[in-house]
Amino acid sequence: MVFENLDEYYNYLMDSISADAHIEDEEGFIEDKFTEYVIDVMHDADEVENGFVITPGFRSRGVKVNGYDINSQENHCDLIVTNFSHDRGEKIPTLPRSPLDKLFKKGKTFYDKSRIGSTGFEESTDAYDLAKRINSLFGSIDRVRIIVITNCITGNLPAVEEEIDGIVFSYLTWDIERIYRFESSGMVAQPVHIDFVDEIGEPLKCVFVNDNKDYYTTMSGFISANALYSLYDRWGPRLLERNVRAYLQARSKVNKGIKKTIVDTPELFLAFNNGLTITAETIDADFNDDNTCSIKSIRDFQIVNGGQTCASLWHAKEKQNAPLDNINVMLKLSVFKDHEVVDGITPLISRFSNSQNPVNTADFSANDPYHVELSKISLRTFAPDPTGGGQETLWFYERSRGSFDETRNRERTPSRIRKWNKKYPRNQRFDKLLLAKVENTWGMAPHIVSMGAQRNFSEFSVRKQESGKKEVSESEFKRIVARIIIWKTLEKIVSRQQIPGYRANIVTYTLSWFYKKTERKINLDEIWKNQSIDEDMVGIFDEMSRKVREHITDTTYNVTEWCKKEQCWKGLLRRRYSIPDSYKKNLIDTAPDSIEISDSSKEKIETVSNIPASVWKKLSRWAALTDSLEKWERGIAYSIGQRISRGKDPSAKQANHGMRIHKKALELGFNPEDVD
C-alpha cells in the first residue's frame, strides 16, 4: 500500500489490527494480533526465519515474551517482546528509552530463566514449551536477539550487543517508524553486505569476464569451506535467495551425499560438488590487467544455487565436528548493473543452474499462476446470503499483504467505501498463509502445519508444484472457502473452551482427525451455501478438540515440538473415536473433489492397472530401502498396489502420480527382479 505519511499508516494499522482481533472474537488478544502481523513483516524483511506467536502472550513479574524464532541450525534464538499502545490520540505515542530498556530486560530474563529450567512457567502453555526448548538447546545457542516490537515511536536507536558467557546478546527494536519504512519501500529486504576482509580476513580472489559491460559482469573463483562456514554461521538463510530458502525449509534434511563426501572423502569435494551460484548488486574490487580481481566486499550477496552445500558444510562442522581445512568450493558470481534486473533474473538463474537438489520446485511466489487465478476467482464468485436475502458478498483472497486495504482505499469516498465494506466483509479476507494451513490440514498433515506459518507455506508450495496443478476452478474455490469456514469456526470453538495454549496445534490436529474419520466426505457445497457449519459439526468439534488436547499434551516431549513430528499424528490416529451415527447421514457418497474421468485419465488408469500389484509393492519397498523417493510417493505406490491386488482400479489422481512415480523409479535404477 501507499501511504501519504506515518500518521496515515498508523491509523491504518490500528484499524486493521483492531478489526482482526474483534472479528476473531479475541478482543483481549489484540497484542497477539499485532505480534502476528509484525512477525509476518519481519519475515518479508528477512529479519526472522520462521517466527511463532506465543498465544496468549506471556507475562509475569519481570518477564515477558510474545513470540520467538529459533533458526534451522538451532544456534540462534530470537525472543520477541511486544509493546502495544491503545492510544488513538492526535499524536502517535512514543516509547521512551527507560521503559524500552525494561522490555529488553524482561525478554532477557525470560531467556535466563529458561536456560536454567522452566520453573515458574505454567505447564501446557506455549511459553512453557519455549522455555523447555531453550533449556534443551543450552550449549548450542551462541546468539540471542531480544526484539521489541511496538506501535510506538522509539527513535532511530542502534542495535546494542553484549557478550555474556560466550553468548552474544543483541537488543533491537521494530517500532512503528521502522515497520512503516519497510512497508512503504516496496517491501524489499535489507540487502546482505559482505566485507570479506573483515569477515574472513582476506579478499576473495577471482577471474572475470566482461562480455557485456552495460549489463553484467561474471566472475569465477574458489572460497574455502571454513570461510563459507563462517559466513553462513553469521548470516544463515539470509544469504540464500528466497526461492532457495523456501526449498531448504520445505526439505530440511540435508543432502546425505554432500555430508558423506565432507566427512569421508573431503579431498574429492571439489570434484563432486557443483559449487555456488551467486548474484550481487555491487562489489568493491581491485581489477588487474590479466582478468584477475580481488573482491573486498559485496553488496546484496545472494546465493541462488548451492544452499544445500552451505547448510551441509555448516552441519558437518557444527554438528559432527568435521574438519573443513582441505575443502574448497567453486563459485560463480554475477554482478548486474541494474537492480531491477537482479530481481527479475535471479529466479531464472536459480531455476536453470545445475545443482544436486534443483530448487525450482519451490519457485512458488504470490505471482504464481495458481495464486493469481485464485485471486481473480475470489473477485467474481459471490457467496450466497445465508439469510436467504440478496446481500451477496465476496471472499477476498489477499495474495500479497495489504492488497485488501489497498483495493478498499481506491474507492476514495466514504459512501463508496461503506458499499465496498458490505461487499467484501473483513472477516471474509484470507491470505496465502491461512490458505496453506487449511489446505495442508485438508491433506491431513497437521505435523507440517504445526511447523509454523512460513515453513508450512513452503511445504504447501512444494507439494502444489509437485502435483503439477496450476489451475483452479470456481467450484474448487468454493470448497476452499468452505474449508476456511470450518477452520475459523473451530478456532472460535477452541477459544471458547478458555484452556490456554496450543490453539493452532489443536485446530489443525482436530480437523485432520475429523477428515480422516469421515474420509473427507464432508458436504463442502452445503457449507458454502450456508456460509456456516451445522450444530452437529460444532458439537463433534468441541468433543474431538478436547481429546486432541489430551493427546498432544500426553507426552514427555516439549508439546510444541512434539506436534511437529509425524509420530504425534500417527499416535492420534490410533486413538479411539467414532463419528456419531446421527451425523453420518450428512456425509456425501464420494469425496467432494472427485471429477468426471476424462479419456486421458482413463488411459492412465489402464496403463497403471496393467502393472502387477507385486511390482508396485516392490517399488514402494525399494524406495524405502534406498531413500530414493519421497515418503508420499512411496505411499502412493503402495496404495496403488493394494487397490490392484483387491481387483480395483486406481483413482485418476493415483494413476496420474503413479505413471510419473514408476518412470522416476526406473530412471533411478529400480528393477523389480532385484527386490525381495
C-alpha positions as CSV (number, residue, x, y, z in Angstrom):
1,M,0.0,0.0,0.0
2,V,1.0,3.6,-0.5
3,F,0.6,6.0,2.5
4,E,1.0,9.7,2.5
5,N,2.7,9.8,5.9
6,L,3.4,7.9,9.1
7,D,0.2,9.1,10.7
8,E,-1.9,7.7,7.9
9,Y,-0.1,4.3,8.2
10,Y,-0.5,4.3,12.0
11,N,-4.3,4.8,11.7
12,Y,-4.5,2.1,9.0
13,L,-2.5,-0.4,11.2
14,M,-4.6,0.3,14.3
15,D,-7.9,-0.1,12.4
16,S,-6.7,-3.3,10.8
17,I,-5.3,-4.9,14.0
18,S,-8.4,-3.9,16.0
19,A,-10.8,-5.2,13.3
20,D,-9.0,-8.5,13.1
21,A,-9.0,-9.0,16.8
22,H,-12.7,-8.2,17.0
23,I,-13.6,-10.5,14.1
24,E,-12.0,-13.4,15.7
25,D,-13.8,-12.8,19.0
26,E,-10.4,-12.1,20.6
27,E,-10.7,-8.5,21.7
28,G,-8.4,-9.3,24.7
29,F,-5.7,-10.6,22.3
30,I,-5.1,-7.5,20.2
31,E,-1.5,-7.6,21.3
32,D,-1.2,-11.1,19.8
33,K,-2.7,-10.0,16.5
34,F,-0.2,-7.1,16.4
35,T,2.6,-9.6,17.1
36,E,1.4,-11.9,14.3
37,Y,1.3,-9.0,11.9
38,V,4.8,-7.7,12.6
39,I,6.3,-11.2,12.6
40,D,4.9,-11.5,9.0
41,V,6.5,-8.2,8.1
42,M,9.9,-9.2,9.7
43,H,9.8,-12.4,7.7
44,D,9.5,-10.5,4.5
45,A,12.3,-8.3,5.7
46,D,14.5,-11.5,6.3
47,E,14.7,-10.5,9.9
48,V,13.2,-13.8,11.1
49,E,13.2,-17.2,9.5
50,N,10.0,-18.9,10.8
51,G,8.5,-16.9,13.7
52,F,5.9,-18.2,16.1
53,V,3.4,-16.2,18.2
54,I,3.0,-17.0,21.9
55,T,-0.8,-17.2,22.4
56,P,-1.6,-15.6,24.7
57,G,1.5,-13.5,25.2
58,F,3.3,-14.5,28.4
59,R,4.0,-12.0,31.2
60,S,4.8,-12.2,34.8
61,R,6.8,-10.1,37.3
62,G,9.9,-9.0,35.4
63,V,9.4,-11.4,32.5
64,K,7.6,-11.0,29.1
65,V,7.6,-12.8,25.8
66,N,5.2,-12.7,22.8
67,G,6.9,-14.6,20.1
68,Y,10.1,-16.3,19.1
69,D,12.1,-17.8,16.3
70,I,14.8,-20.4,16.6
71,N,16.8,-20.8,13.4
72,S,17.0,-24.0,11.5
73,Q,20.6,-24.6,12.8
74,E,19.3,-24.2,16.3
75,N,22.2,-21.9,17.3
76,H,20.4,-18.6,17.1
77,C,17.4,-17.7,19.2
78,D,15.1,-14.6,18.8
79,L,12.7,-13.6,21.6
80,I,10.1,-11.1,20.6
81,V,8.6,-8.8,23.3
82,T,5.6,-6.8,22.2
83,N,4.6,-3.3,23.4
84,F,1.2,-2.3,22.1
85,S,-0.4,1.0,22.9
86,H,-4.1,1.5,22.5
87,D,-3.7,5.3,22.4
88,R,-5.6,6.8,19.5
89,G,-4.8,10.4,20.3
90,E,-3.8,13.2,18.0
91,K,-0.1,12.1,18.1
92,I,1.5,8.7,17.7
93,P,2.6,7.6,21.2
94,T,6.3,7.4,22.0
95,L,8.2,4.7,24.0
96,P,11.0,6.4,26.0
97,R,14.3,4.7,26.4
98,S,13.8,3.7,30.1
99,P,10.6,1.6,29.6
100,L,12.2,0.2,26.4
101,D,15.2,-1.0,28.3
102,K,12.9,-2.6,30.8
103,L,11.2,-4.6,28.0
104,F,14.6,-5.7,26.8
105,K,15.4,-6.8,30.3
106,K,12.1,-8.7,30.6
107,G,12.9,-10.7,27.4
108,K,16.5,-11.3,28.6
109,T,15.1,-12.5,32.0
110,F,12.8,-15.0,30.2
111,Y,15.9,-16.4,28.4
112,D,17.9,-16.6,31.6
113,K,15.1,-18.4,33.5
114,S,14.6,-20.8,30.6
115,R,18.3,-21.6,30.3
116,I,18.4,-22.9,33.9
117,G,15.0,-24.6,33.7
118,S,11.3,-23.7,33.1
119,T,10.4,-23.5,36.7
120,G,7.8,-20.8,37.3
121,F,6.1,-21.1,33.9
122,E,2.6,-22.6,33.8
123,E,2.8,-26.0,32.2
124,S,0.9,-26.9,29.0
125,T,1.3,-23.4,27.6
126,D,3.3,-22.1,24.6
127,A,5.6,-20.1,26.9
128,Y,6.4,-23.2,29.0
129,D,7.3,-25.2,25.8
130,L,9.5,-22.4,24.6
131,A,11.3,-22.3,27.9
132,K,11.9,-26.1,27.8
133,R,13.2,-25.9,24.3
134,I,15.7,-23.1,25.2
135,N,16.8,-25.3,28.1
136,S,17.3,-28.3,25.9
137,L,19.4,-26.2,23.4
138,F,21.6,-24.8,26.1
139,G,25.2,-25.2,24.9
140,S,24.4,-24.9,21.2
141,I,22.8,-21.4,21.2
142,D,25.5,-18.8,20.7
143,R,23.5,-15.8,19.7
144,V,20.3,-14.4,21.2
145,R,18.4,-11.4,20.0
146,I,15.8,-9.6,22.1
147,I,13.5,-7.8,19.7
148,V,11.0,-5.3,21.0
149,I,8.1,-4.6,18.5
150,T,5.9,-1.7,19.2
151,N,3.3,0.6,17.5
152,C,5.0,3.5,19.3
153,I,7.9,5.7,18.2
154,T,11.2,4.9,19.8
155,G,13.6,7.0,17.6
156,N,16.4,5.7,15.5
157,L,18.1,3.6,18.1
158,P,21.1,1.4,17.0
159,A,21.2,-2.2,18.0
160,V,23.2,-3.0,21.1
161,E,25.3,-6.1,21.6
162,E,27.0,-7.6,24.6
163,E,28.7,-11.0,25.1
164,I,27.9,-12.9,28.3
165,D,29.4,-16.4,28.9
166,G,30.2,-16.9,25.3
167,I,26.7,-15.9,24.1
168,V,26.2,-12.7,22.0
169,F,23.1,-10.9,23.1
170,S,21.6,-8.3,20.7
171,Y,18.9,-5.8,21.6
172,L,17.0,-4.2,18.7
173,T,13.7,-2.6,18.0
174,W,11.0,-2.7,15.4
175,D,8.9,0.4,16.1
176,I,6.1,1.9,14.1
177,E,8.5,4.0,12.1
178,R,10.6,1.0,11.0
179,I,7.6,-1.0,10.2
180,Y,6.2,1.9,8.1
181,R,9.5,2.3,6.3
182,F,9.7,-1.3,5.3
183,E,6.0,-1.5,4.2
184,S,6.3,1.8,2.2
185,S,9.5,0.8,0.4
186,G,8.1,-1.9,-1.8
187,M,8.8,-4.5,0.9
188,V,12.4,-5.0,-0.2
189,A,14.5,-6.9,2.4
190,Q,17.6,-5.2,3.7
191,P,20.5,-6.4,1.5
192,V,23.3,-8.5,2.9
193,H,26.7,-6.7,2.7
194,I,29.7,-9.0,3.0
195,D,33.1,-7.4,3.8
196,F,35.5,-10.3,3.1
197,V,38.5,-8.6,4.6
198,D,36.6,-8.0,7.9
199,E,34.8,-11.4,8.0
200,I,37.3,-13.9,6.6
201,G,40.5,-11.9,6.8
202,E,41.3,-11.6,3.1
203,P,39.7,-10.5,-0.2
204,L,38.1,-13.1,-2.5
205,K,40.3,-13.9,-5.5
206,C,38.5,-14.4,-8.8
207,V,38.9,-14.2,-12.6
208,F,36.4,-12.2,-14.5
209,V,34.8,-12.0,-17.9
210,N,33.1,-8.8,-19.0
211,D,31.3,-9.7,-22.3
212,N,28.5,-7.2,-21.7
213,K,29.9,-4.2,-19.9
214,D,26.5,-2.4,-19.8
215,Y,24.6,-5.4,-18.4
216,Y,26.6,-7.6,-16.1
217,T,30.0,-8.9,-15.2
218,T,30.7,-12.6,-14.4
219,M,33.5,-13.8,-12.1
220,S,34.7,-17.2,-11.1
221,G,36.8,-18.4,-8.2
222,F,37.1,-20.5,-5.1
223,I,36.2,-20.0,-1.5
224,S,37.5,-22.1,1.4
225,A,34.9,-24.2,3.2
226,N,35.9,-22.6,6.5
227,A,35.2,-19.2,5.1
228,L,31.9,-20.3,3.8
229,Y,31.1,-21.8,7.2
230,S,31.9,-18.5,8.9
231,L,29.7,-16.6,6.5
232,Y,26.8,-19.0,6.9
233,D,27.2,-19.1,10.7
234,R,26.8,-15.4,10.9
235,W,24.2,-14.7,8.2
236,G,22.3,-18.1,8.0
237,P,19.5,-18.3,5.5
238,R,19.7,-14.5,4.8
239,L,22.5,-15.5,2.4
240,L,20.1,-17.6,0.3
241,E,17.9,-16.2,-2.4
242,R,14.2,-16.6,-1.3
243,N,13.4,-19.5,-3.6
244,V,16.4,-21.5,-2.3
245,R,15.5,-20.7,1.3
246,A,11.9,-21.9,0.7
247,Y,13.2,-25.1,-0.7
248,L,15.6,-25.7,2.2
249,Q,12.8,-25.0,4.7
250,A,10.4,-27.4,2.9
251,R,13.1,-30.1,2.5
252,S,15.2,-29.6,5.7
253,K,17.0,-33.0,5.6
254,V,20.5,-32.0,4.5
255,N,21.7,-33.9,1.4
256,K,23.3,-37.1,2.7
257,G,25.6,-37.4,-0.3
258,I,27.2,-34.0,0.4
259,K,27.7,-34.7,4.0
260,K,29.2,-38.1,3.3
261,T,31.7,-36.5,1.0
262,I,32.6,-33.9,3.6
263,V,33.2,-36.4,6.3
264,D,34.7,-39.4,4.4
265,T,36.4,-38.0,1.3
266,P,36.9,-34.3,1.7
267,E,39.7,-34.2,-0.9
268,L,37.1,-35.1,-3.5
269,F,34.6,-32.5,-2.5
270,L,35.7,-30.0,-5.2
271,A,35.4,-32.7,-7.9
272,F,32.0,-33.9,-6.8
273,N,30.3,-30.6,-5.9
274,N,28.8,-28.1,-8.4
275,G,29.6,-25.1,-6.2
276,L,27.7,-21.9,-5.7
277,T,25.9,-19.5,-8.0
278,I,25.8,-16.0,-6.5
279,T,24.4,-12.7,-7.6
280,A,25.2,-9.2,-6.4
281,E,24.2,-5.6,-6.8
282,T,27.6,-4.0,-6.5
283,I,31.1,-5.0,-5.5
284,D,34.3,-3.3,-4.2
285,A,37.2,-4.9,-6.0
286,D,40.6,-4.3,-7.4
287,F,40.8,-5.3,-11.1
288,N,44.0,-6.4,-12.8
289,D,45.0,-6.4,-16.5
290,D,45.3,-10.2,-16.5
291,N,41.5,-10.5,-15.8
292,T,42.0,-11.3,-12.2
293,C,40.5,-9.4,-9.3
294,S,40.4,-9.2,-5.5
295,I,36.9,-8.6,-4.2
296,K,37.0,-6.8,-0.9
297,S,33.2,-6.6,-0.4
298,I,29.9,-7.5,-2.0
299,R,26.6,-5.7,-1.6
300,D,23.3,-7.7,-1.8
301,F,25.2,-11.0,-1.6
302,Q,22.7,-13.8,-2.6
303,I,23.3,-17.5,-3.1
304,V,20.8,-18.5,-5.8
305,N,22.1,-22.1,-6.1
306,G,24.2,-24.0,-3.6
307,G,22.0,-23.7,-0.5
308,Q,22.4,-27.4,0.3
309,T,26.2,-27.0,0.1
310,C,26.2,-24.2,2.6
311,A,23.9,-26.0,5.0
312,S,25.9,-29.3,4.7
313,L,29.2,-27.7,5.4
314,W,27.8,-25.9,8.4
315,H,26.1,-29.0,9.8
316,A,29.2,-31.2,9.2
317,K,31.5,-28.8,11.2
318,E,29.0,-27.7,13.8
319,K,27.2,-31.0,14.5
320,Q,29.8,-33.6,13.6
321,N,32.9,-31.6,14.3
322,A,34.2,-32.5,10.8
323,P,37.4,-30.6,9.7
324,L,36.9,-28.4,6.7
325,D,40.6,-27.4,6.2
326,N,41.1,-29.3,3.0
327,I,37.9,-28.3,1.3
328,N,37.4,-25.5,-1.2
329,V,34.1,-24.6,-3.0
330,M,33.9,-23.3,-6.6
331,L,31.7,-20.2,-7.1
332,K,30.3,-18.1,-9.9
333,L,29.4,-14.5,-9.2
334,S,27.2,-12.3,-11.5
335,V,27.1,-8.6,-10.8
336,F,24.2,-6.8,-12.5
337,K,24.3,-3.1,-13.2
338,D,20.5,-2.7,-12.9
339,H,19.0,-3.7,-9.5
340,E,15.6,-4.4,-11.2
341,V,17.3,-6.8,-13.5
342,V,18.6,-8.7,-10.4
343,D,15.1,-9.1,-9.0
344,G,13.8,-10.4,-12.3
345,I,16.7,-12.7,-13.3
346,T,17.6,-14.4,-10.0
347,P,14.6,-16.7,-10.1
348,L,15.7,-17.8,-13.6
349,I,19.3,-18.3,-12.5
350,S,18.0,-20.4,-9.6
351,R,15.8,-22.4,-11.9
352,F,18.3,-23.1,-14.6
353,S,21.5,-23.6,-12.6
354,N,22.6,-27.1,-12.2
355,S,22.5,-28.4,-8.7
356,Q,22.5,-31.6,-6.7
357,N,19.0,-30.6,-5.5
358,P,17.1,-28.4,-8.0
359,V,15.2,-25.7,-6.3
360,N,12.7,-24.8,-9.0
361,T,10.0,-26.8,-7.1
362,A,9.9,-24.0,-4.5
363,D,9.6,-21.2,-7.0
364,F,6.1,-20.6,-5.9
365,S,5.5,-16.9,-5.0
366,A,2.4,-14.8,-4.8
367,N,2.7,-14.3,-8.6
368,D,2.5,-18.0,-9.3
369,P,-0.4,-18.7,-11.8
370,Y,-2.3,-20.7,-9.1
371,H,-2.4,-17.7,-6.7
372,V,-3.2,-15.2,-9.5
373,E,-6.1,-17.3,-10.7
374,L,-7.4,-17.9,-7.1
375,S,-7.3,-14.1,-6.6
376,K,-9.2,-13.5,-9.8
377,I,-11.9,-16.0,-9.0
378,S,-12.3,-14.6,-5.5
379,L,-13.3,-11.2,-7.0
380,R,-16.1,-12.6,-9.1
381,T,-17.5,-15.5,-7.1
382,F,-20.3,-14.2,-4.9
383,A,-21.1,-16.1,-1.7
384,P,-24.9,-16.6,-1.1
385,D,-26.7,-14.6,1.6
386,P,-27.2,-17.2,4.4
387,T,-30.4,-15.4,5.4
388,G,-31.9,-16.1,2.0
389,G,-31.8,-12.4,1.1
390,G,-30.0,-10.6,-1.6
391,Q,-26.9,-9.4,0.4
392,E,-24.4,-11.5,-1.5
393,T,-20.7,-11.0,-0.6
394,L,-17.3,-11.9,-1.8
395,W,-14.4,-13.7,-0.2
396,F,-11.2,-11.7,-0.8
397,Y,-8.0,-13.7,-1.4
398,E,-5.2,-11.4,-0.3
399,R,-2.3,-13.0,-2.3
400,S,0.0,-10.1,-1.3
401,R,-0.2,-8.5,2.1
402,G,-2.0,-5.2,2.2
403,S,-3.9,-5.7,-1.1
404,F,-7.2,-5.9,0.7
405,D,-6.9,-2.4,2.2
406,E,-5.3,-1.0,-0.9
407,T,-8.2,-2.1,-3.0
408,R,-10.6,-0.8,-0.4
409,N,-9.0,2.6,-0.3
410,R,-9.3,3.1,-4.1
411,E,-13.0,3.7,-3.5
412,R,-11.9,7.1,-2.0
413,T,-15.3,8.5,-0.9
414,P,-16.9,7.4,2.4
415,S,-20.1,6.2,0.8
416,R,-18.3,4.1,-1.8
417,I,-16.1,2.6,1.0
418,R,-19.2,1.7,3.0
419,K,-20.6,-0.1,0.0
420,W,-17.3,-1.9,-0.5
421,N,-17.2,-3.0,3.1
422,K,-20.6,-4.7,2.7
423,K,-19.4,-6.4,-0.5
424,Y,-16.1,-7.5,1.0
425,P,-16.5,-8.1,4.8
426,R,-13.2,-8.1,6.5
427,N,-13.9,-11.5,8.1
428,Q,-14.1,-12.9,4.6
429,R,-10.5,-12.0,3.8
430,F,-7.9,-14.7,3.7
431,D,-4.2,-14.8,2.8
432,K,-1.7,-17.4,1.5
433,L,-0.6,-18.4,5.0
434,L,-4.1,-19.3,6.1
435,L,-4.7,-21.0,2.7
436,A,-1.6,-23.2,3.3
437,K,-2.7,-24.1,6.8
438,V,-6.2,-25.0,5.7
439,E,-5.1,-27.0,2.6
440,N,-2.3,-28.9,4.4
441,T,-4.8,-29.7,7.1
442,W,-7.2,-31.0,4.4
443,G,-4.3,-33.1,3.2
444,M,-4.1,-34.5,6.8
445,A,-0.6,-33.2,7.5
446,P,-1.1,-31.4,10.9
447,H,2.5,-32.0,11.9
448,I,3.6,-29.9,8.9
449,V,1.1,-27.2,9.7
450,S,2.5,-27.1,13.3
451,M,5.9,-26.3,12.0
452,G,4.9,-22.6,11.7
453,A,3.2,-20.4,9.1
454,Q,6.3,-19.8,6.9
455,R,7.6,-23.3,7.0
456,N,4.1,-24.7,6.3
457,F,3.7,-22.4,3.3
458,S,7.0,-23.6,1.9
459,E,5.9,-27.2,2.2
460,F,2.5,-26.3,0.7
461,S,4.2,-24.6,-2.2
462,V,6.4,-27.6,-2.9
463,R,3.5,-30.0,-2.7
464,K,1.5,-27.9,-5.1
465,Q,4.3,-27.7,-7.6
466,E,5.0,-31.4,-7.4
467,S,1.3,-32.1,-8.1
468,G,1.6,-30.2,-11.3
469,K,-1.6,-28.4,-10.6
470,K,-1.7,-24.8,-11.8
471,E,-5.4,-24.1,-12.5
472,V,-8.2,-23.6,-10.1
473,S,-11.9,-23.8,-10.9
474,E,-14.8,-21.8,-9.4
475,S,-16.1,-24.9,-7.7
476,E,-12.7,-25.7,-6.2
477,F,-12.6,-22.1,-4.9
478,K,-15.9,-22.5,-3.2
479,R,-14.7,-25.7,-1.5
480,I,-11.5,-24.0,-0.3
481,V,-13.7,-21.2,1.3
482,A,-15.8,-23.9,2.9
483,R,-12.7,-25.4,4.5
484,I,-11.7,-21.9,5.7
485,I,-15.2,-21.5,7.3
486,I,-14.6,-24.8,9.1
487,W,-11.2,-23.7,10.2
488,K,-12.3,-20.3,11.5
489,T,-15.3,-21.9,13.3
490,L,-13.1,-24.4,15.1
491,E,-10.7,-21.6,16.1
492,K,-13.6,-19.9,17.9
493,I,-14.8,-23.2,19.5
494,V,-11.3,-23.9,21.0
495,S,-11.0,-20.2,22.2
496,R,-14.4,-20.5,24.0
497,Q,-13.0,-23.5,25.9
498,Q,-10.8,-21.0,27.7
499,I,-8.0,-23.5,28.1
500,P,-4.6,-21.7,27.5
501,G,-2.1,-22.8,24.9
502,Y,-1.7,-24.7,21.7
503,R,-4.8,-23.4,19.9
504,A,-3.1,-23.6,16.5
505,N,-2.0,-27.2,17.0
506,I,-5.4,-28.3,18.4
507,V,-7.2,-26.8,15.4
508,T,-5.1,-28.5,12.7
509,Y,-4.9,-31.8,14.5
510,T,-8.7,-31.9,15.2
511,L,-9.6,-31.1,11.6
512,S,-7.1,-33.6,10.2
513,W,-8.5,-36.3,12.5
514,F,-12.1,-35.4,11.6
515,Y,-11.3,-35.5,7.9
516,K,-9.6,-38.9,8.4
517,K,-12.6,-40.3,10.3
518,T,-15.1,-39.1,7.7
519,E,-12.8,-40.0,4.8
520,R,-13.2,-36.3,3.8
521,K,-16.8,-36.9,2.7
522,I,-17.8,-33.5,4.0
523,N,-20.6,-31.7,2.2
524,L,-18.5,-28.7,1.4
525,D,-21.0,-27.4,-1.1
526,E,-23.6,-27.2,1.6
527,I,-21.2,-25.3,3.9
528,W,-20.6,-22.8,1.1
529,K,-24.3,-22.5,0.5
530,N,-25.0,-21.8,4.2
531,Q,-21.7,-20.0,4.9
532,S,-21.5,-21.8,8.2
533,I,-21.3,-25.3,9.6
534,D,-24.2,-27.1,11.3
535,E,-24.7,-27.6,15.0
536,D,-23.9,-31.3,14.8
537,M,-20.4,-30.5,13.5
538,V,-19.9,-27.9,16.2
539,G,-20.7,-30.5,18.9
540,I,-18.3,-33.0,17.3
541,F,-15.5,-30.4,17.1
542,D,-15.9,-29.5,20.7
543,E,-15.6,-33.1,21.8
544,M,-12.8,-34.0,19.4
545,S,-10.7,-30.9,20.1
546,R,-10.7,-31.7,23.9
547,K,-9.5,-35.2,23.1
548,V,-6.8,-33.8,20.8
549,R,-5.6,-31.5,23.6
550,E,-5.3,-34.5,25.9
551,H,-3.4,-36.4,23.2
552,I,-0.8,-33.7,22.3
553,T,-0.1,-32.9,26.0
554,D,0.2,-36.6,27.0
555,T,3.9,-36.6,26.3
556,T,7.3,-36.2,28.0
557,Y,8.4,-34.1,25.0
558,N,8.1,-30.4,24.5
559,V,4.4,-30.2,23.3
560,T,5.1,-27.6,20.6
561,E,7.9,-29.7,19.2
562,W,6.0,-32.9,19.6
563,C,3.2,-31.6,17.4
564,K,5.7,-31.1,14.6
565,K,6.5,-34.8,14.5
566,E,4.6,-37.3,12.3
567,Q,4.6,-39.7,15.3
568,C,2.3,-37.4,17.1
569,W,-0.2,-37.5,14.2
570,K,0.1,-41.3,13.9
571,G,-0.5,-41.6,17.6
572,L,-3.7,-39.6,17.3
573,L,-4.9,-41.9,14.5
574,R,-4.6,-44.9,16.9
575,R,-6.9,-43.2,19.4
576,R,-10.5,-44.4,19.5
577,Y,-13.2,-42.1,18.4
578,S,-16.3,-42.8,16.4
579,I,-18.3,-40.2,14.4
580,P,-21.8,-40.2,15.8
581,D,-24.3,-42.2,13.6
582,S,-26.6,-39.2,13.7
583,Y,-24.0,-37.1,11.8
584,K,-23.1,-39.8,9.3
585,K,-26.2,-39.0,7.3
586,N,-24.7,-35.7,6.5
587,L,-21.7,-37.2,4.7
588,I,-21.7,-37.4,1.0
589,D,-21.2,-40.6,-1.0
590,T,-18.0,-39.6,-2.8
591,A,-15.1,-37.3,-2.0
592,P,-16.0,-33.6,-2.9
593,D,-13.1,-33.1,-5.1
594,S,-13.9,-36.1,-7.4
595,I,-14.4,-35.2,-11.0
596,E,-15.6,-36.9,-14.2
597,I,-12.8,-39.0,-15.5
598,S,-11.5,-37.8,-18.9
599,D,-10.4,-40.1,-21.7
600,S,-6.8,-39.2,-20.9
601,S,-7.3,-40.2,-17.3
602,K,-8.9,-43.5,-18.3
603,E,-5.8,-44.3,-20.4
604,K,-3.5,-43.6,-17.5
605,I,-5.6,-45.7,-15.2
606,E,-5.5,-48.6,-17.6
607,T,-1.7,-48.2,-18.0
608,V,-1.1,-48.2,-14.3
609,S,-3.5,-51.1,-13.7
610,N,-1.6,-53.3,-16.1
611,I,1.4,-53.1,-13.9
612,P,1.1,-56.0,-11.4
613,A,0.3,-55.2,-7.8
614,S,3.5,-57.0,-6.7
615,V,5.6,-54.6,-8.8
616,W,4.0,-51.5,-7.1
617,K,4.6,-53.0,-3.7
618,K,8.2,-53.9,-4.6
619,L,8.7,-50.3,-5.8
620,S,7.5,-48.9,-2.5
621,R,9.8,-51.3,-0.6
622,W,12.8,-50.5,-2.8
623,A,12.2,-46.7,-2.4
624,A,12.1,-47.1,1.4
625,L,15.3,-49.1,1.5
626,T,17.2,-46.8,-0.8
627,D,15.5,-43.5,0.2
628,S,15.1,-42.8,-3.5
629,L,11.6,-41.4,-3.4
630,E,9.6,-39.0,-1.2
631,K,7.6,-40.6,1.6
632,W,4.3,-39.6,-0.1
633,E,5.4,-41.1,-3.4
634,R,6.2,-44.4,-1.6
635,G,2.8,-44.3,0.0
636,I,1.0,-43.8,-3.4
637,A,2.9,-46.7,-4.9
638,Y,1.9,-49.0,-2.1
639,S,-1.7,-47.8,-2.2
640,I,-1.9,-48.5,-6.0
641,G,-0.6,-52.0,-5.3
642,Q,-3.2,-52.5,-2.6
643,R,-6.1,-51.4,-4.9
644,I,-4.9,-53.6,-7.8
645,S,-4.5,-56.6,-5.5
646,R,-8.1,-56.2,-4.4
647,G,-9.3,-56.1,-8.0
648,K,-9.9,-52.3,-8.0
649,D,-8.5,-49.7,-10.4
650,P,-6.5,-46.8,-9.0
651,S,-8.2,-43.4,-8.9
652,A,-7.5,-40.8,-11.6
653,K,-5.2,-38.9,-9.2
654,Q,-3.4,-42.1,-8.2
655,A,-2.9,-43.1,-11.9
656,N,-1.5,-39.6,-12.8
657,H,1.0,-39.7,-9.9
658,G,1.6,-43.4,-10.5
659,M,2.9,-43.1,-14.0
660,R,5.3,-40.4,-13.1
661,I,6.5,-42.3,-10.0
662,H,7.0,-45.5,-11.9
663,K,9.0,-43.7,-14.6
664,K,11.1,-41.9,-12.0
665,A,11.9,-45.1,-10.1
666,L,13.0,-46.8,-13.3
667,E,15.3,-43.9,-14.1
668,L,16.8,-44.1,-10.6
669,G,17.6,-47.8,-11.0
670,F,14.6,-49.7,-9.8
671,N,14.4,-53.3,-11.0
672,P,11.5,-55.5,-9.7
673,E,13.7,-58.5,-10.1
674,D,16.3,-57.2,-7.6
675,V,13.8,-56.6,-4.7
676,D,12.6,-59.4,-2.5
